[in-house]
Amino acid sequence: MMTNGGFEPVFCTIVPPHILDRLARNEDPALAGPARRSLERDAMERT
């Protein structure tokens, strides 16, 4: 029985920049890519 209208719950958090920086340097592209894009987007929004 669906009680939430068929939608998956959304979980949003703020990841500190120093954590994103460390993830962006990870060898695994599945971790590094999204972290790098988040840092780039953050820099763009702040300028």
All heavy atoms as atom14 arrays in JSON, in Angstrom:
{
  "sequence": "MMTNGGFEPVFCTIVPPHILDRLARNEDPALAGPARRSLERDAMERT",
  "atom14_mask": [
    [1, 1, 1, 1, 1, 1, 1, 1, 0, 0, 0, 0, 0, 0],
    [1, 1, 1, 1, 1, 1, 1, 1, 0, 0, 0, 0, 0, 0],
    [1, 1, 1, 1, 1, 1, 1, 0, 0, 0, 0, 0, 0, 0],
    [1, 1, 1, 1, 1, 1, 1, 1, 0, 0, 0, 0, 0, 0],
    [1, 1, 1, 1, 0, 0, 0, 0, 0, 0, 0, 0, 0, 0],
    [1, 1, 1, 1, 0, 0, 0, 0, 0, 0, 0, 0, 0, 0],
    [1, 1, 1, 1, 1, 1, 1, 1, 1, 1, 1, 0, 0, 0],
    [1, 1, 1, 1, 1, 1, 1, 1, 1, 0, 0, 0, 0, 0],
    [1, 1, 1, 1, 1, 1, 1, 0, 0, 0, 0, 0, 0, 0],
    [1, 1, 1, 1, 1, 1, 1, 0, 0, 0, 0, 0, 0, 0],
    [1, 1, 1, 1, 1, 1, 1, 1, 1, 1, 1, 0, 0, 0],
    [1, 1, 1, 1, 1, 1, 0, 0, 0, 0, 0, 0, 0, 0],
    [1, 1, 1, 1, 1, 1, 1, 0, 0, 0, 0, 0, 0, 0],
    [1, 1, 1, 1, 1, 1, 1, 1, 0, 0, 0, 0, 0, 0],
    [1, 1, 1, 1, 1, 1, 1, 0, 0, 0, 0, 0, 0, 0],
    [1, 1, 1, 1, 1, 1, 1, 0, 0, 0, 0, 0, 0, 0],
    [1, 1, 1, 1, 1, 1, 1, 0, 0, 0, 0, 0, 0, 0],
    [1, 1, 1, 1, 1, 1, 1, 1, 1, 1, 0, 0, 0, 0],
    [1, 1, 1, 1, 1, 1, 1, 1, 0, 0, 0, 0, 0, 0],
    [1, 1, 1, 1, 1, 1, 1, 1, 0, 0, 0, 0, 0, 0],
    [1, 1, 1, 1, 1, 1, 1, 1, 0, 0, 0, 0, 0, 0],
    [1, 1, 1, 1, 1, 1, 1, 1, 1, 1, 1, 0, 0, 0],
    [1, 1, 1, 1, 1, 1, 1, 1, 0, 0, 0, 0, 0, 0],
    [1, 1, 1, 1, 1, 0, 0, 0, 0, 0, 0, 0, 0, 0],
    [1, 1, 1, 1, 1, 1, 1, 1, 1, 1, 1, 0, 0, 0],
    [1, 1, 1, 1, 1, 1, 1, 1, 0, 0, 0, 0, 0, 0],
    [1, 1, 1, 1, 1, 1, 1, 1, 1, 0, 0, 0, 0, 0],
    [1, 1, 1, 1, 1, 1, 1, 1, 0, 0, 0, 0, 0, 0],
    [1, 1, 1, 1, 1, 1, 1, 0, 0, 0, 0, 0, 0, 0],
    [1, 1, 1, 1, 1, 0, 0, 0, 0, 0, 0, 0, 0, 0],
    [1, 1, 1, 1, 1, 1, 1, 1, 0, 0, 0, 0, 0, 0],
    [1, 1, 1, 1, 1, 0, 0, 0, 0, 0, 0, 0, 0, 0],
    [1, 1, 1, 1, 0, 0, 0, 0, 0, 0, 0, 0, 0, 0],
    [1, 1, 1, 1, 1, 1, 1, 0, 0, 0, 0, 0, 0, 0],
    [1, 1, 1, 1, 1, 0, 0, 0, 0, 0, 0, 0, 0, 0],
    [1, 1, 1, 1, 1, 1, 1, 1, 1, 1, 1, 0, 0, 0],
    [1, 1, 1, 1, 1, 1, 1, 1, 1, 1, 1, 0, 0, 0],
    [1, 1, 1, 1, 1, 1, 0, 0, 0, 0, 0, 0, 0, 0],
    [1, 1, 1, 1, 1, 1, 1, 1, 0, 0, 0, 0, 0, 0],
    [1, 1, 1, 1, 1, 1, 1, 1, 1, 0, 0, 0, 0, 0],
    [1, 1, 1, 1, 1, 1, 1, 1, 1, 1, 1, 0, 0, 0],
    [1, 1, 1, 1, 1, 1, 1, 1, 0, 0, 0, 0, 0, 0],
    [1, 1, 1, 1, 1, 0, 0, 0, 0, 0, 0, 0, 0, 0],
    [1, 1, 1, 1, 1, 1, 1, 1, 0, 0, 0, 0, 0, 0],
    [1, 1, 1, 1, 1, 1, 1, 1, 1, 0, 0, 0, 0, 0],
    [1, 1, 1, 1, 1, 1, 1, 1, 1, 1, 1, 0, 0, 0],
    [1, 1, 1, 1, 1, 1, 1, 0, 0, 0, 0, 0, 0, 0]
  ],
  "atom14_positions": [
    [[0.84, -1.19, 0.0], [0.0, 0.0, 0.0], [0.88, 1.24, 0.0], [1.75, 1.39, 0.84], [-0.9, -0.02, 1.23], [-1.71, 1.22, 1.39], [-2.75, 1.11, 2.85], [-4.08, 2.09, 2.29], [0.0, 0.0, 0.0], [0.0, 0.0, 0.0], [0.0, 0.0, 0.0], [0.0, 0.0, 0.0], [0.0, 0.0, 0.0], [0.0, 0.0, 0.0]],
    [[0.67, 2.14, -0.95], [1.43, 3.39, -1.03], [0.75, 4.46, -0.19], [-0.43, 4.71, -0.36], [1.54, 3.88, -2.47], [2.46, 3.08, -3.31], [2.68, 3.92, -4.87], [3.11, 2.55, -5.88], [0.0, 0.0, 0.0], [0.0, 0.0, 0.0], [0.0, 0.0, 0.0], [0.0, 0.0, 0.0], [0.0, 0.0, 0.0], [0.0, 0.0, 0.0]],
    [[1.51, 5.05, 0.69], [0.94, 6.1, 1.53], [1.49, 7.48, 1.19], [1.04, 8.47, 1.72], [1.23, 5.81, 3.02], [2.64, 5.73, 3.21], [0.58, 4.51, 3.45], [0.0, 0.0, 0.0], [0.0, 0.0, 0.0], [0.0, 0.0, 0.0], [0.0, 0.0, 0.0], [0.0, 0.0, 0.0], [0.0, 0.0, 0.0], [0.0, 0.0, 0.0]],
    [[2.49, 7.54, 0.28], [3.11, 8.83, -0.03], [2.8, 9.28, -1.46], [3.54, 10.05, -2.04], [4.62, 8.77, 0.21], [5.31, 7.74, -0.68], [4.67, 7.06, -1.46], [6.61, 7.62, -0.54], [0.0, 0.0, 0.0], [0.0, 0.0, 0.0], [0.0, 0.0, 0.0], [0.0, 0.0, 0.0], [0.0, 0.0, 0.0], [0.0, 0.0, 0.0]],
    [[1.73, 8.8, -2.04], [1.34, 9.22, -3.38], [2.22, 8.64, -4.49], [2.21, 9.13, -5.6], [0.0, 0.0, 0.0], [0.0, 0.0, 0.0], [0.0, 0.0, 0.0], [0.0, 0.0, 0.0], [0.0, 0.0, 0.0], [0.0, 0.0, 0.0], [0.0, 0.0, 0.0], [0.0, 0.0, 0.0], [0.0, 0.0, 0.0], [0.0, 0.0, 0.0]],
    [[3.01, 7.62, -4.19], [3.85, 7.0, -5.2], [5.2, 7.65, -5.38], [5.95, 7.28, -6.27], [0.0, 0.0, 0.0], [0.0, 0.0, 0.0], [0.0, 0.0, 0.0], [0.0, 0.0, 0.0], [0.0, 0.0, 0.0], [0.0, 0.0, 0.0], [0.0, 0.0, 0.0], [0.0, 0.0, 0.0], [0.0, 0.0, 0.0], [0.0, 0.0, 0.0]],
    [[5.52, 8.64, -4.58], [6.79, 9.33, -4.7], [7.79, 8.83, -3.67], [7.42, 8.52, -2.55], [6.62, 10.85, -4.51], [5.8, 11.48, -5.59], [4.46, 11.76, -5.37], [6.34, 11.78, -6.82], [3.68, 12.34, -6.35], [5.58, 12.35, -7.81], [4.25, 12.63, -7.58], [0.0, 0.0, 0.0], [0.0, 0.0, 0.0], [0.0, 0.0, 0.0]],
    [[9.05, 8.75, -4.1], [10.12, 8.38, -3.17], [10.43, 9.57, -2.29], [10.37, 10.72, -2.74], [11.37, 7.98, -3.94], [11.22, 6.7, -4.73], [11.02, 5.49, -3.85], [11.68, 5.4, -2.79], [10.21, 4.63, -4.21], [0.0, 0.0, 0.0], [0.0, 0.0, 0.0], [0.0, 0.0, 0.0], [0.0, 0.0, 0.0], [0.0, 0.0, 0.0]],
    [[10.78, 9.34, -1.03], [11.16, 10.46, -0.17], [12.46, 11.11, -0.66], [13.32, 10.45, -1.23], [11.35, 9.82, 1.19], [11.55, 8.37, 0.92], [10.86, 8.05, -0.37], [0.0, 0.0, 0.0], [0.0, 0.0, 0.0], [0.0, 0.0, 0.0], [0.0, 0.0, 0.0], [0.0, 0.0, 0.0], [0.0, 0.0, 0.0], [0.0, 0.0, 0.0]],
    [[12.57, 12.4, -0.45], [13.77, 13.15, -0.83], [14.56, 13.44, 0.43], [14.01, 13.87, 1.44], [13.39, 14.47, -1.54], [14.62, 15.29, -1.84], [12.6, 14.17, -2.8], [0.0, 0.0, 0.0], [0.0, 0.0, 0.0], [0.0, 0.0, 0.0], [0.0, 0.0, 0.0], [0.0, 0.0, 0.0], [0.0, 0.0, 0.0], [0.0, 0.0, 0.0]],
    [[15.86, 13.19, 0.35], [16.74, 13.43, 1.49], [17.8, 14.43, 1.05], [18.62, 14.11, 0.2], [17.38, 12.11, 1.94], [18.22, 12.25, 3.17], [17.64, 12.46, 4.4], [19.59, 12.17, 3.08], [18.42, 12.58, 5.53], [20.38, 12.29, 4.21], [19.78, 12.5, 5.44], [0.0, 0.0, 0.0], [0.0, 0.0, 0.0], [0.0, 0.0, 0.0]],
    [[17.75, 15.63, 1.55], [18.7, 16.68, 1.16], [19.62, 16.99, 2.34], [19.18, 17.05, 3.47], [17.96, 17.95, 0.77], [16.89, 17.73, -0.64], [0.0, 0.0, 0.0], [0.0, 0.0, 0.0], [0.0, 0.0, 0.0], [0.0, 0.0, 0.0], [0.0, 0.0, 0.0], [0.0, 0.0, 0.0], [0.0, 0.0, 0.0], [0.0, 0.0, 0.0]],
    [[20.89, 17.19, 2.02], [21.84, 17.58, 3.04], [22.82, 18.59, 2.46], [22.89, 18.79, 1.26], [22.66, 16.37, 3.55], [23.42, 15.85, 2.45], [21.78, 15.28, 4.1], [0.0, 0.0, 0.0], [0.0, 0.0, 0.0], [0.0, 0.0, 0.0], [0.0, 0.0, 0.0], [0.0, 0.0, 0.0], [0.0, 0.0, 0.0], [0.0, 0.0, 0.0]],
    [[23.57, 19.2, 3.33], [24.66, 20.09, 2.93], [25.95, 19.36, 3.23], [26.17, 18.92, 4.36], [24.58, 21.43, 3.67], [23.3, 22.15, 3.29], [25.82, 22.27, 3.38], [23.03, 23.4, 4.08], [0.0, 0.0, 0.0], [0.0, 0.0, 0.0], [0.0, 0.0, 0.0], [0.0, 0.0, 0.0], [0.0, 0.0, 0.0], [0.0, 0.0, 0.0]],
    [[26.79, 19.21, 2.21], [28.08, 18.56, 2.39], [29.13, 19.66, 2.48], [29.24, 20.49, 1.57], [28.39, 17.6, 1.22], [29.74, 16.95, 1.4], [27.29, 16.56, 1.09], [0.0, 0.0, 0.0], [0.0, 0.0, 0.0], [0.0, 0.0, 0.0], [0.0, 0.0, 0.0], [0.0, 0.0, 0.0], [0.0, 0.0, 0.0], [0.0, 0.0, 0.0]],
    [[29.92, 19.7, 3.55], [30.93, 20.74, 3.69], [31.94, 20.69, 2.54], [32.28, 19.62, 2.04], [31.62, 20.4, 5.01], [30.65, 19.55, 5.75], [29.89, 18.8, 4.71], [0.0, 0.0, 0.0], [0.0, 0.0, 0.0], [0.0, 0.0, 0.0], [0.0, 0.0, 0.0], [0.0, 0.0, 0.0], [0.0, 0.0, 0.0], [0.0, 0.0, 0.0]],
    [[32.42, 21.86, 2.1], [33.35, 21.92, 0.97], [34.6, 21.07, 1.15], [35.09, 20.5, 0.18], [33.71, 23.4, 0.87], [32.61, 24.12, 1.53], [32.08, 23.19, 2.59], [0.0, 0.0, 0.0], [0.0, 0.0, 0.0], [0.0, 0.0, 0.0], [0.0, 0.0, 0.0], [0.0, 0.0, 0.0], [0.0, 0.0, 0.0], [0.0, 0.0, 0.0]],
    [[35.13, 20.95, 2.37], [36.33, 20.15, 2.54], [36.06, 18.66, 2.28], [36.94, 17.95, 1.81], [36.97, 20.37, 3.92], [36.17, 19.83, 5.06], [35.11, 20.5, 5.61], [36.28, 18.66, 5.74], [34.6, 19.78, 6.6], [35.29, 18.65, 6.7], [0.0, 0.0, 0.0], [0.0, 0.0, 0.0], [0.0, 0.0, 0.0], [0.0, 0.0, 0.0]],
    [[34.84, 18.21, 2.53], [34.48, 16.82, 2.23], [34.34, 16.65, 0.71], [34.83, 15.68, 0.14], [33.17, 16.42, 2.93], [33.29, 16.57, 4.44], [32.74, 15.02, 2.53], [34.26, 15.62, 5.1], [0.0, 0.0, 0.0], [0.0, 0.0, 0.0], [0.0, 0.0, 0.0], [0.0, 0.0, 0.0], [0.0, 0.0, 0.0], [0.0, 0.0, 0.0]],
    [[33.69, 17.6, 0.05], [33.56, 17.54, -1.41], [34.92, 17.56, -2.07], [35.16, 16.86, -3.05], [32.7, 18.7, -1.92], [31.21, 18.59, -1.66], [30.52, 19.89, -2.07], [30.6, 17.4, -2.37], [0.0, 0.0, 0.0], [0.0, 0.0, 0.0], [0.0, 0.0, 0.0], [0.0, 0.0, 0.0], [0.0, 0.0, 0.0], [0.0, 0.0, 0.0]],
    [[35.82, 18.38, -1.55], [37.17, 18.46, -2.11], [37.87, 17.11, -2.02], [38.5, 16.65, -2.97], [37.98, 19.54, -1.39], [39.35, 19.7, -1.98], [39.45, 19.95, -3.2], [40.34, 19.57, -1.23], [0.0, 0.0, 0.0], [0.0, 0.0, 0.0], [0.0, 0.0, 0.0], [0.0, 0.0, 0.0], [0.0, 0.0, 0.0], [0.0, 0.0, 0.0]],
    [[37.74, 16.47, -0.9], [38.37, 15.15, -0.73], [37.75, 14.12, -1.66], [38.45, 13.31, -2.27], [38.22, 14.71, 0.72], [38.94, 13.45, 1.05], [39.75, 13.62, 2.27], [40.52, 12.4, 2.51], [40.81, 11.94, 3.68], [40.44, 12.61, 4.75], [41.51, 10.86, 3.81], [0.0, 0.0, 0.0], [0.0, 0.0, 0.0], [0.0, 0.0, 0.0]],
    [[36.42, 14.14, -1.8], [35.75, 13.22, -2.71], [36.13, 13.5, -4.17], [36.26, 12.58, -4.96], [34.24, 13.32, -2.54], [33.66, 12.73, -1.27], [32.2, 13.1, -1.12], [33.86, 11.23, -1.23], [0.0, 0.0, 0.0], [0.0, 0.0, 0.0], [0.0, 0.0, 0.0], [0.0, 0.0, 0.0], [0.0, 0.0, 0.0], [0.0, 0.0, 0.0]],
    [[36.3, 14.78, -4.51], [36.65, 15.15, -5.88], [38.02, 14.61, -6.28], [38.29, 14.44, -7.47], [36.62, 16.67, -6.04], [0.0, 0.0, 0.0], [0.0, 0.0, 0.0], [0.0, 0.0, 0.0], [0.0, 0.0, 0.0], [0.0, 0.0, 0.0], [0.0, 0.0, 0.0], [0.0, 0.0, 0.0], [0.0, 0.0, 0.0], [0.0, 0.0, 0.0]],
    [[38.87, 14.32, -5.31], [40.2, 13.77, -5.6], [40.23, 12.24, -5.53], [41.28, 11.64, -5.7], [41.22, 14.37, -4.64], [41.44, 15.86, -4.9], [42.51, 16.46, -4.02], [41.9, 16.88, -2.75], [42.35, 16.53, -1.56], [43.39, 15.78, -1.42], [41.74, 16.95, -0.47], [0.0, 0.0, 0.0], [0.0, 0.0, 0.0], [0.0, 0.0, 0.0]],
    [[39.07, 11.63, -5.34], [38.99, 10.18, -5.24], [39.25, 9.54, -6.6], [38.94, 10.11, -7.64], [37.61, 9.77, -4.74], [37.54, 8.34, -4.29], [37.59, 7.43, -5.11], [37.41, 8.14, -2.99], [0.0, 0.0, 0.0], [0.0, 0.0, 0.0], [0.0, 0.0, 0.0], [0.0, 0.0, 0.0], [0.0, 0.0, 0.0], [0.0, 0.0, 0.0]],
    [[39.84, 8.34, -6.6], [40.12, 7.62, -7.84], [38.85, 7.12, -8.53], [38.84, 6.92, -9.74], [41.04, 6.43, -7.56], [42.43, 6.82, -7.15], [43.31, 5.61, -6.87], [42.92, 4.48, -7.23], [44.38, 5.81, -6.29], [0.0, 0.0, 0.0], [0.0, 0.0, 0.0], [0.0, 0.0, 0.0], [0.0, 0.0, 0.0], [0.0, 0.0, 0.0]],
    [[37.81, 6.91, -7.77], [36.55, 6.4, -8.32], [35.78, 7.53, -8.99], [35.34, 8.47, -8.33], [35.71, 5.79, -7.2], [34.42, 5.16, -7.68], [34.08, 5.3, -8.88], [33.75, 4.52, -6.86], [0.0, 0.0, 0.0], [0.0, 0.0, 0.0], [0.0, 0.0, 0.0], [0.0, 0.0, 0.0], [0.0, 0.0, 0.0], [0.0, 0.0, 0.0]],
    [[35.61, 7.47, -10.32], [34.9, 8.55, -11.02], [33.46, 8.71, -10.56], [32.9, 9.81, -10.67], [34.97, 8.15, -12.49], [35.67, 6.86, -12.59], [36.09, 6.43, -11.22], [0.0, 0.0, 0.0], [0.0, 0.0, 0.0], [0.0, 0.0, 0.0], [0.0, 0.0, 0.0], [0.0, 0.0, 0.0], [0.0, 0.0, 0.0], [0.0, 0.0, 0.0]],
    [[32.86, 7.65, -10.03], [31.48, 7.76, -9.54], [31.39, 8.65, -8.31], [30.34, 9.23, -8.03], [30.93, 6.37, -9.23], [0.0, 0.0, 0.0], [0.0, 0.0, 0.0], [0.0, 0.0, 0.0], [0.0, 0.0, 0.0], [0.0, 0.0, 0.0], [0.0, 0.0, 0.0], [0.0, 0.0, 0.0], [0.0, 0.0, 0.0], [0.0, 0.0, 0.0]],
    [[32.48, 8.79, -7.58], [32.54, 9.69, -6.42], [33.11, 11.04, -6.82], [32.6, 12.09, -6.41], [33.4, 9.09, -5.31], [32.86, 7.85, -4.62], [33.89, 7.31, -3.64], [31.56, 8.14, -3.92], [0.0, 0.0, 0.0], [0.0, 0.0, 0.0], [0.0, 0.0, 0.0], [0.0, 0.0, 0.0], [0.0, 0.0, 0.0], [0.0, 0.0, 0.0]],
    [[34.18, 11.02, -7.6], [34.89, 12.26, -7.93], [34.07, 13.18, -8.82], [34.04, 14.39, -8.6], [36.22, 11.93, -8.6], [0.0, 0.0, 0.0], [0.0, 0.0, 0.0], [0.0, 0.0, 0.0], [0.0, 0.0, 0.0], [0.0, 0.0, 0.0], [0.0, 0.0, 0.0], [0.0, 0.0, 0.0], [0.0, 0.0, 0.0], [0.0, 0.0, 0.0]],
    [[33.41, 12.64, -9.82], [32.66, 13.46, -10.77], [31.58, 14.31, -10.12], [31.56, 15.54, -10.28], [0.0, 0.0, 0.0], [0.0, 0.0, 0.0], [0.0, 0.0, 0.0], [0.0, 0.0, 0.0], [0.0, 0.0, 0.0], [0.0, 0.0, 0.0], [0.0, 0.0, 0.0], [0.0, 0.0, 0.0], [0.0, 0.0, 0.0], [0.0, 0.0, 0.0]],
    [[30.64, 13.71, -9.4], [29.59, 14.5, -8.76], [30.14, 15.51, -7.75], [29.64, 16.63, -7.66], [28.71, 13.46, -8.06], [28.96, 12.2, -8.83], [30.39, 12.27, -9.28], [0.0, 0.0, 0.0], [0.0, 0.0, 0.0], [0.0, 0.0, 0.0], [0.0, 0.0, 0.0], [0.0, 0.0, 0.0], [0.0, 0.0, 0.0], [0.0, 0.0, 0.0]],
    [[31.17, 15.12, -7.02], [31.75, 16.05, -6.04], [32.38, 17.25, -6.75], [32.21, 18.39, -6.33], [32.8, 15.34, -5.19], [0.0, 0.0, 0.0], [0.0, 0.0, 0.0], [0.0, 0.0, 0.0], [0.0, 0.0, 0.0], [0.0, 0.0, 0.0], [0.0, 0.0, 0.0], [0.0, 0.0, 0.0], [0.0, 0.0, 0.0], [0.0, 0.0, 0.0]],
    [[33.1, 16.98, -7.84], [33.72, 18.06, -8.61], [32.66, 18.99, -9.19], [32.77, 20.21, -9.12], [34.58, 17.47, -9.73], [35.5, 18.45, -10.37], [36.42, 17.83, -11.42], [37.09, 16.61, -10.96], [36.79, 15.38, -11.4], [35.86, 15.19, -12.31], [37.44, 14.33, -10.93], [0.0, 0.0, 0.0], [0.0, 0.0, 0.0], [0.0, 0.0, 0.0]],
    [[31.58, 18.41, -9.73], [30.5, 19.25, -10.28], [29.84, 20.09, -9.2], [29.48, 21.25, -9.43], [29.49, 18.38, -11.0], [30.0, 17.85, -12.33], [28.91, 17.19, -13.15], [28.31, 16.03, -12.5], [28.82, 14.8, -12.56], [29.94, 14.57, -13.22], [28.21, 13.8, -11.96], [0.0, 0.0, 0.0], [0.0, 0.0, 0.0], [0.0, 0.0, 0.0]],
    [[29.69, 19.52, -8.01], [29.1, 20.28, -6.91], [29.98, 21.46, -6.51], [29.49, 22.56, -6.27], [28.87, 19.39, -5.69], [27.86, 18.45, -5.95], [0.0, 0.0, 0.0], [0.0, 0.0, 0.0], [0.0, 0.0, 0.0], [0.0, 0.0, 0.0], [0.0, 0.0, 0.0], [0.0, 0.0, 0.0], [0.0, 0.0, 0.0], [0.0, 0.0, 0.0]],
    [[31.3, 21.22, -6.47], [32.23, 22.31, -6.14], [32.21, 23.39, -7.22], [32.24, 24.58, -6.9], [33.64, 21.76, -5.96], [33.89, 20.98, -4.68], [35.23, 20.25, -4.76], [33.84, 21.88, -3.48], [0.0, 0.0, 0.0], [0.0, 0.0, 0.0], [0.0, 0.0, 0.0], [0.0, 0.0, 0.0], [0.0, 0.0, 0.0], [0.0, 0.0, 0.0]],
    [[32.16, 22.97, -8.48], [32.11, 23.95, -9.57], [30.83, 24.76, -9.53], [30.84, 25.98, -9.72], [32.24, 23.23, -10.91], [33.62, 22.65, -11.16], [33.67, 21.7, -12.34], [32.61, 21.41, -12.96], [34.79, 21.23, -12.65], [0.0, 0.0, 0.0], [0.0, 0.0, 0.0], [0.0, 0.0, 0.0], [0.0, 0.0, 0.0], [0.0, 0.0, 0.0]],
    [[29.71, 24.09, -9.26], [28.43, 24.8, -9.18], [28.41, 25.76, -8.01], [27.92, 26.89, -8.11], [27.29, 23.76, -9.04], [25.93, 24.35, -8.9], [25.51, 25.07, -10.16], [24.27, 25.77, -10.01], [23.14, 25.39, -10.56], [23.1, 24.31, -11.3], [22.05, 26.1, -10.37], [0.0, 0.0, 0.0], [0.0, 0.0, 0.0], [0.0, 0.0, 0.0]],
    [[28.97, 25.33, -6.88], [29.03, 26.2, -5.71], [29.85, 27.45, -6.01], [29.44, 28.56, -5.68], [29.66, 25.43, -4.54], [29.73, 26.27, -3.29], [28.65, 26.63, -2.76], [30.85, 26.57, -2.85], [0.0, 0.0, 0.0], [0.0, 0.0, 0.0], [0.0, 0.0, 0.0], [0.0, 0.0, 0.0], [0.0, 0.0, 0.0], [0.0, 0.0, 0.0]],
    [[31.0, 27.27, -6.67], [31.84, 28.41, -7.01], [31.1, 29.37, -7.95], [31.18, 30.59, -7.79], [33.15, 27.94, -7.65], [0.0, 0.0, 0.0], [0.0, 0.0, 0.0], [0.0, 0.0, 0.0], [0.0, 0.0, 0.0], [0.0, 0.0, 0.0], [0.0, 0.0, 0.0], [0.0, 0.0, 0.0], [0.0, 0.0, 0.0], [0.0, 0.0, 0.0]],
    [[30.37, 28.81, -8.91], [29.61, 29.64, -9.86], [28.53, 30.44, -9.14], [28.33, 31.63, -9.4], [28.99, 28.75, -10.93], [28.24, 29.52, -11.99], [27.49, 28.45, -13.22], [26.12, 27.76, -12.28], [0.0, 0.0, 0.0], [0.0, 0.0, 0.0], [0.0, 0.0, 0.0], [0.0, 0.0, 0.0], [0.0, 0.0, 0.0], [0.0, 0.0, 0.0]],
    [[27.83, 29.79, -8.21], [26.76, 30.47, -7.49], [27.29, 31.58, -6.57], [26.6, 32.56, -6.33], [25.96, 29.46, -6.66], [25.18, 28.46, -7.47], [24.05, 29.07, -8.26], [23.46, 30.07, -7.83], [23.74, 28.53, -9.34], [0.0, 0.0, 0.0], [0.0, 0.0, 0.0], [0.0, 0.0, 0.0], [0.0, 0.0, 0.0], [0.0, 0.0, 0.0]],
    [[28.49, 31.4, -6.06], [29.04, 32.38, -5.13], [29.66, 33.6, -5.82], [29.9, 34.6, -5.18], [30.09, 31.72, -4.24], [29.49, 30.75, -3.27], [30.59, 30.06, -2.46], [30.04, 29.01, -1.63], [29.54, 29.2, -0.4], [29.54, 30.4, 0.14], [29.07, 28.19, 0.29], [0.0, 0.0, 0.0], [0.0, 0.0, 0.0], [0.0, 0.0, 0.0]],
    [[29.93, 33.5, -7.13], [30.54, 34.65, -7.82], [29.5, 35.56, -8.42], [28.37, 35.27, -8.58], [31.49, 34.18, -8.93], [30.8, 33.35, -9.84], [32.67, 33.47, -8.34], [0.0, 0.0, 0.0], [0.0, 0.0, 0.0], [0.0, 0.0, 0.0], [0.0, 0.0, 0.0], [0.0, 0.0, 0.0], [0.0, 0.0, 0.0], [0.0, 0.0, 0.0]]
  ]
}
